[in-house]
């Protein structure tokens, strides 16, 4: 009986390593990227502060134009031009809300989201063309505002 125990004690570390290796393979198979296994939600957004991203949004245009509609929405939602410029430079592009497709640069619209200085969560629609960007509209994602914009 003591010979059997000695053999069992001798193989215990090997058995522990084999079991540890199997457990590692199972975990790796269930989580192939090696990332945190806790569930996370992913938004289809990207942050880019360079002059232009791969899809054509110029984050630092020579001129920012404002549509009549955008100016009206900005006024009733208390959003300044400085805040719009900050969202353009530092906001996240929401590609699900953008209208890009296979369009030429001047026909694309980018939905860029971020927070204003006073904490409003906003989505601003930008339409780039050449070295200029036009603000199409400004949306407050957290509050409905009574606006009379035509």
N, C-alpha and C positions, 0 to 999 in steps of 0.2 A: 504494500500500500504506500509506503514512503517513496518508492521509485516512481509511482504514478503521480504523486504530488509534486515531486521534483521536476518531472517532465512538464506538468501543467504550469508550474511556477516559471519554468524556463521559457515557455511559449506565451505567457501572459502579455509581456510587452509587445511582442510581434502581433498578437491578436488585437491588442488595443490600437496599434498603429493601423492595421488593416481596417478595423471598424471606423477609425477616425478618417481614413482615406475615403471610404465608402460614403460616409456622412458628408464630407467635403464635395465629392462628386455629385451627390444628390442636391445639395444646396446650389452648386454651380449650375446644374442642369435646370433647376427651377428659376434661377436668376442669372442668365447668361452674361449680362453686362457687368456683373460684379458690383452693382450699385446697391444702395440701401433697399432692403426687401419690403420696407413699409410702403403702402400705396401712396402715390402722389397724384395730384391733378396737374395736367400739363396744358398750358395755353399755347396756341399757335401764334406766338409773338416773337419778336426779336428786338434787341436793343443794338443800335448802331449810331455812333456819334461822328463817324467820318463824313466827308463831304457828300458821298453818295453810296448807297448800298448796292448790292448786286442786282437789285430789281429796279433801280432808277430813282429812288427818292433822294433828292438833294437836301441834306440836313442843314446846309449852310448856304442858302440861295443868295444871289445878289439883290433880289427884291422879293418881298412878300406882298401879294395883292389880296384884297378882301372883296368877296362878292357882297352885293347889297344884303342878301339873305344872311351871310355870315356876320356882317356888322350888326344887323338887327338882333341876331341870336346872342352875340357877345354882349351887347348892351343890356338886354333883359336878363341875362344870366350872370352879369357882373364879372366878365372875363376880359382881361386887358390884352393888348397887343403883345406886351412883354411876356405874359403867361402863354400865349399862343406860340411865340417864338421859342420859349423854353420847352414846351411840349414837342414842338417840331425837332428840336435838337436832342432832347433826352428821353422822349416818350417811347413806348413800345408799339411797333406796328402789329395790328391785329389783322392778319392775312385773311381770316374768315370774313371779316367785315369790309375788306378792301375789294376794289374792282380793278384787277390788274390784267388777268388773262394773258392773251398773246397780243395785247394792244401796243401801239407805239407809245413812246413816253408821254406825249401830250394828251393821250386819251386814258391815262391811268388815274385811279383815285386810291389814295392810301388812307386807311383809318388808323390814326395814331392816338394811343391812349396814355394818360398820365394824370397827375394831380397838380392842381393849381396851388398858388401860394397859400390860399385859405383852406385848402384841403378838399376842394371839389374834385370828384373823379370825372374826368371828361374824355370824350372821344372827339377828335377834330379830323375832318375830312380835308386832305390836302390833294391838290391836282398840280403836279409838277409839269413844266414845259420849258425846255432849254435850261437856262440858269435862273428861272423864276419859279415861284410856287404860289398858287392861288388857294386861299382858304375858302372852301365851299360852304361848310357849315360847322357849327360847334354844338356838341350835345353834352348835356350834364347827365351822367349816368346814375346819379343818386337822387335827383329831384326833378320834378316837372315844374316848369316855369310858365306862367301865363304870358305868352308872347303873341303879338299881333304882327307877325312877319309875313308878307306876301311873296 
